[in-house]
Amino acid sequence: MKQEIRLEQIEDNTERAILQLLEHNDQFTTGDILMRLKLSYRKGKEHLRALRAKNWISNTERAPYYTLKISLK
């Protein structure tokens, strides 16, 4: 069972936007996320690393797809 996180609990707007993007689409590449949210590579990677460190998203090494590991309320 996935951990549930309330959107209001997520203080960072960019991290919230990434999670919402992944909630509506099963997986995205890093480039897709950066393009859709108009993020620089450096900023985008910082946020993706932070979300992985919290264990809220995961990615595969074969293809850089990110998927949501939590349920949003």
Rosetta silent file (secondary structure, phi, psi, omega in degrees, C-alpha in Angstrom):
SEQUENCE: MKQEIRLEQIEDNTERAILQLLEHNDQFTTGDILMRLKLSYRKGKEHLRALRAKNWISNTERAPYYTLKISLK
SCORE:     score description
SCORE:     0.000 S_00000001
   1 L     0.000  136.140 -178.954    0.000    0.000    0.000 S_00000001
   2 L   -77.121  145.117  173.378    1.272    3.428   -0.936 S_00000001
   3 E   -64.725  141.201  177.881    1.936    6.086    1.660 S_00000001
   4 E  -103.207  133.892  179.606   -0.648    8.902    1.506 S_00000001
   5 E  -126.390  132.575  174.828    0.475   12.525    1.464 S_00000001
   6 L   -80.326  137.102  179.995   -1.819   15.547    1.582 S_00000001
   7 H   -56.557  -36.688 -179.443   -1.052   18.146   -1.065 S_00000001
   8 H   -62.846  -23.767 -179.514   -1.183   20.878    1.597 S_00000001
   9 H   -74.618  -18.526 -176.192    1.713   19.178    3.389 S_00000001
  10 L   -88.260  105.772 -173.867    4.015   19.703    0.417 S_00000001
  11 L   -73.737  -35.890 -175.541    5.550   23.123    0.962 S_00000001
  12 L   -81.470  120.203 -177.766    7.576   23.355   -2.236 S_00000001
  13 H   -61.781  -37.419 -178.997    5.396   24.379   -5.206 S_00000001
  14 H   -69.465  -43.026  177.287    7.709   22.737   -7.754 S_00000001
  15 H   -62.316  -40.641  177.484    7.782   19.435   -5.895 S_00000001
  16 H   -61.226  -43.491 -179.523    3.987   19.587   -5.637 S_00000001
  17 H   -63.774  -40.172  178.306    3.731   20.238   -9.397 S_00000001
  18 H   -62.877  -45.665 -179.446    6.015   17.283  -10.189 S_00000001
  19 H   -63.348  -41.307  179.063    3.944   14.973   -7.973 S_00000001
  20 H   -66.464  -38.699  177.294    0.686   16.151   -9.526 S_00000001
  21 H   -60.133  -46.060  179.780    2.111   15.659  -13.003 S_00000001
  22 H   -69.760  -27.824  178.529    3.083   12.086  -12.125 S_00000001
  23 H   -67.367  -36.319 -176.087   -0.286   11.472  -10.502 S_00000001
  24 H   -86.418  -18.355  178.113   -2.100   12.251  -13.756 S_00000001
  25 L  -135.810  132.553 -170.815    0.330   10.350  -16.007 S_00000001
  26 L   -57.612  -40.412 -178.187    1.915    7.101  -14.958 S_00000001
  27 L  -152.618  152.529  178.346    5.486    7.947  -15.936 S_00000001
  28 E  -141.472  150.983  169.860    7.634   10.696  -17.395 S_00000001
  29 E   -81.591  165.273  176.034   11.223   11.069  -18.438 S_00000001
  30 H   -56.282  -46.611 -178.951   13.324   13.763  -16.813 S_00000001
  31 H   -59.890  -40.059  177.881   13.158   15.787  -20.025 S_00000001
  32 H   -61.275  -44.953 -179.862    9.351   15.532  -20.138 S_00000001
  33 H   -62.917  -47.033 -178.285    9.064   16.815  -16.569 S_00000001
  34 H   -61.832  -42.567 -179.415   11.503   19.676  -17.207 S_00000001
  35 H   -66.835  -48.129 -176.645    9.704   20.726  -20.404 S_00000001
  36 H   -62.896  -35.799 -177.592    6.184   20.548  -18.983 S_00000001
  37 H   -99.398    2.441  178.842    7.105   22.532  -15.879 S_00000001
  38 L    53.470   52.259 -179.806    9.571   24.834  -17.688 S_00000001
  39 L  -106.377  147.604  171.997   12.412   23.999  -15.297 S_00000001
  40 L   -70.583  159.684  179.978   16.118   24.303  -15.893 S_00000001
  41 H   -58.106  -47.766 -176.797   18.024   21.032  -15.889 S_00000001
  42 H   -62.318  -48.287 -179.705   19.795   21.889  -12.631 S_00000001
  43 H   -64.583  -43.249  179.696   16.671   22.990  -10.763 S_00000001
  44 H   -60.307  -45.924  179.727   14.652   20.066  -12.068 S_00000001
  45 H   -63.598  -36.300  177.427   17.279   17.532  -11.042 S_00000001
  46 H   -59.908  -47.123 -178.583   17.467   19.107   -7.548 S_00000001
  47 H   -67.919  -40.740  178.340   13.731   18.656   -7.054 S_00000001
  48 H   -64.352  -40.646  176.665   13.723   15.126   -8.472 S_00000001
  49 H   -62.070  -42.588  179.952   16.611   14.165   -6.167 S_00000001
  50 H   -62.778  -42.157  179.668   14.752   15.632   -3.181 S_00000001
  51 H   -68.218  -36.438  175.474   11.598   13.690   -4.035 S_00000001
  52 H   -66.738  -39.719  179.835   13.578   10.457   -4.465 S_00000001
  53 H   -63.009  -33.035  177.430   15.309   11.060   -1.114 S_00000001
  54 L   -79.618   -5.979 -178.050   11.865   11.347    0.525 S_00000001
  55 L    64.752   34.172  179.280   10.946    8.062   -1.226 S_00000001
  56 L   -96.422  -21.085  176.357    7.968    9.759   -2.896 S_00000001
  57 E  -136.865  164.593  174.576    9.042    8.933   -6.456 S_00000001
  58 E  -139.639  163.066  174.541   11.230    6.358   -8.098 S_00000001
  59 E  -140.036  160.645  177.614   13.010    5.998  -11.395 S_00000001
  60 L  -104.179  149.925 -179.414   14.456    3.157  -13.382 S_00000001
  61 L   -78.803  -29.863 -179.423   18.028    3.065  -14.538 S_00000001
  62 L   -63.125  -48.904  175.198   17.258    1.539  -17.941 S_00000001
  63 L  -130.334  141.526 -175.247   15.146    4.503  -18.985 S_00000001
  64 L   -78.424   58.424  177.448   14.919    7.666  -16.920 S_00000001
  65 E   -92.367  138.444  175.601   11.208    7.332  -16.167 S_00000001
  66 E  -107.233  141.706  178.284    9.825    8.643  -12.905 S_00000001
  67 E  -133.638  153.275 -179.260    6.747    7.160  -11.259 S_00000001
  68 E   -79.932  134.553  179.570    4.715    8.162   -8.213 S_00000001
  69 L  -111.857    5.272 -179.100    5.178    6.021   -5.109 S_00000001
  70 E  -129.105  166.507  172.513    2.604    7.783   -2.921 S_00000001
  71 E  -104.313  134.082  178.842   -1.122    8.581   -3.072 S_00000001
  72 E   -99.288  141.958  179.083   -2.119   12.235   -3.101 S_00000001
  73 L  -107.237    0.000    0.000   -5.284   13.435   -1.345 S_00000001
